[in-house]
């Protein structure tokens, strides 16, 4: 028995290491999209709203699949589901390289998005289930990969797009993903029921969770609706830059050398935000951390509108926004685990994660529409800034609190 406990203590770190690696690879779909979008616009001469809808389709498929895949994984285990998802991710890029119309691109990129969503949900759920004692830090570490992964890949993707075009680049990426994700997915595993980590003294830490909420019970609490809407509000900025950073930089006439710097700094800041926010929330509380991060995020976007015409300030402010904007992806899975328990956490967070679809609508199609009509990103940025400040207000601990705490 002691040997099993020791094995699981070590294995949980291995599991989130696999999750971190997988997240870094699949992040290309989201955080390298602006590079693909620019190449598509150059080749096909499609308008921004048409191209932006691809990202919206991706956001929808990657989010709405998670409640279903989460239910299957919670019921039957994550391994077979993750293998299937890994194949979809690779095939999605291979088929996207053959697209010749917007409809084909929407379908193929969305197919890959299904795989991305499944792997994202399983990786996050692994952290929630294996680390009830360090949920904020563990989820932050795993989703760090999704935020920061493209800091490694973006400059290579940019070079390949310029040298080979988007079709060859997507083919390379598709085969790469099949080669690394399928083997990695065989290591996904959830802990045994009722498993709890040992404390430093050797004793198991007793669970603080009093009730394990099924999805219907979770959605019967007002806290879930606050989480859902604040999630949708706050992740819009990182999705906007992930989808259209190259076009935003073009509007502000950002020189190439500064944009190349952003290709590394933005995903790095976005990833670090998740670890820092998660670790801070373990110490001071999820709600207080939300108020701090979301408040400063809103003000940073307003600062970009005022001072973004200066190239150095543009880079600094976008980096600061990235350092703040990745926080929701660490804070909300941990909060769902805290508020509603770990037993049904994969499906519960999968349902919650669908809030990202609304953020994808704002950052993809809606932003593209405003730019097409008005020729500027100012309106989408103003909307996102206001939404972040509203989320900071609603995250106040007097409003946002565990449903198991008495008022």
Buried (B, 14 or more C-beta within 10 A) or exposed (E): EEEEBEEBEEEBEEBBBBBBBBBBBBBBBBBBBBBBBBBBBEEBEBEBBBBBBBBBBBBBBBBBBBBBBBBBBBEEEBBBBBBBBBBBBBBBBBBBBEBEEBEEBBBBBBBBBBBBBBBBBBBBBBBBBBBBBBBBBBBBBBBBBBBBBBBBBBBBBBEBBEEEBBBEBBBBBBEBBBEBBBEBBEBBBBBEEEBBBBEEEEEEEEEEBEEBBBBEBBBEBEBBEBBBBBBBBBBBBBBBBBBBBBBBBEBBEBEEEBBBBBBBBBBBBBBBBBBBBBBBBBEEBBBBBBBBBBBBBBBBBBBBBEEBEEBEBBBBBBBBBBBBBBBBBBBBBBBBBBBBBBBBBBBBBBBBBBBBBBBBBBBBBBBBBBBEEEEEBBBBBEBBBBBBBBBBEBBEEEEBBBBBEEE
